[in-house]
């Protein structure tokens, strides 16, 4: 777990704070992380220049206030966050966990524990709507690529075992 500089990110989805005294990377705390996506916060890297060009002159339509999207300072636009994050590339989002007000990145071991129940089925899309209307990732990109690699390995093994079983069944047919 590494400390993340929150000033370089925008919060896409804020998860619950870590309620325990021991840190989440502790092996005894893995059972508290299992299938507990509520603890995960999603952070989007700040991309103010590219985003400002996309957003300039538009209105927020995801909420009822319809605020004009304008800039107040050089570094950040004063726009509704939901529109900014909906336009940003969601593949760059980073999962984090908030421990005593400080955001930490998740290790692959922690990611596997949290999203263990997610299966890559036919038609799986690694994006979902966040509560505010923008897009967020379903599982982290690193874990997604790891699951695809594992699935590919399994499919190769499955095809090989089917070929072997098919060969055995045909050889048994010759002897009967």
Secondary structure, DSSP 4 states (H G I P E B T S, - for coil): --B--GGGEEEEE--PBP-SSS-TTSGGGHHHHTT-GGGEEEEEE--HHHHHHHHTT-B--SSTT--B-EESSSS-EES-HHHHHHHS-GGG-EEEEEETTEEEEPPHHHHHHHTTT----TT--SEEE-TTSSEEESS-HHHHHHHHHHHHHHHHHHHHHHHHHHHHHHHHHHH-
